[in-house]
Amino acid sequence: MRVVFMGTPDFAVPSLDVLADGHELPLVVTRPDAVRGRGRTLAPSPVKAAALRRGIPVVEARRVTPDLVQAVRDARPDLVAVAAFGAILPDELLALPPRGCVNVHASLLPRWRGAAPIQRALMAGDERVGVSIMRLVHDLDAGAYCRQAPLPVGDLGAAELTRRLGELGARELAGALDDLAAGTIDWVEQDEALVTFAPKVEKAEMLLLPAYPARRNLSLVRASLDAAPARCRIAGQGVRVLAARPCAAADAPLAAGDVVVSKGRLLVGCADGALELLRVKPDGRCEMDAAAWARGLRNDLSWDAC
């Protein structure tokens, strides 16, 4: 099948790879080069880098313009496949390919339509996440789906879930295209009564607070990503919390806002118990073991929002 692929981050690279291995890709569309990493240098998107390694032509676009629509038309795709491209596709583009446009969406639709399904699932305490291969339509993530696959959350954070869901989504996309080619594809309309939305996560939503239950603070740590990190202030110092785990009440009888450094552990008191912080990144410093960092603190050992 002749497929135009549209995607940008690491999540989308496995889908690009499976399409390139089994189909003809005349064009890849991705977001423009951006400043990334600690060096703050201009770098290509992961999808662009992967496409160029394979010698696939790439077009960069921040939004879908008439010129981009024409580029897709000139590529003569049977189908357009999308995975976290980062822009809404207009109806004109959706109508171009004879086999339509499909999207690899990182949730079990109709739960978590929108830009941040993995983070929202973690913030809500969902016990499983998943992927859906859906038909793109005018309304946001509202199209019928043909394949879904679940993934248990366990103790995984957003970064690792994103990696695993990217691989799972690629597998399901390959299967969907096989079904489409064989004429055995089965589209299931979403139940509108079960819809929830996953808007972009703002930094202010990721502030850890002593007034929150320990489980809520832990969910924020697990949902943390570079664009919206879980943060707090400990002994007056701003810090990003990268990993944490819950403590039993008898193990850590701390009042909300208290901090204890004991026996190689950094414990912070929440509204209903405590968390043990495992990995932190203090402002202006590198990631490190939380207890090792805390041993150097000399100010009042309390914590609050940044």
Secondary structure as UniProt FT lines:
FT   STRAND          2..7
FT   HELIX           10..12
FT   HELIX           13..22
FT   STRAND          24..30
FT   STRAND          34..36
FT   TURN            37..40
FT   STRAND          41..43
FT   HELIX           46..53
FT   TURN            54..55
FT   STRAND          58..60
FT   HELIX           66..75
FT   STRAND          79..83
FT   HELIX           91..94
FT   TURN            98..99
FT   STRAND          101..105
FT   TURN            109..110
FT   HELIX           117..123
FT   TURN            124..125
FT   STRAND          128..135
FT   TURN            140..141
FT   STRAND          145..152
FT   TURN            154..155
FT   HELIX           158..182
FT   HELIX           192..194
FT   HELIX           203..206
FT   TURN            210..211
FT   HELIX           214..223
FT   TURN            226..227
FT   STRAND          231..234
FT   TURN            235..236
FT   STRAND          237..247
FT   TURN            249..251
FT   TURN            256..257
FT   STRAND          258..262
FT   TURN            263..264
FT   STRAND          265..270
FT   TURN            271..272
FT   STRAND          273..282
FT   TURN            283..284
FT   STRAND          288..289
FT   HELIX           290..294
FT   TURN            295..296
FT   STRAND          302..304
//
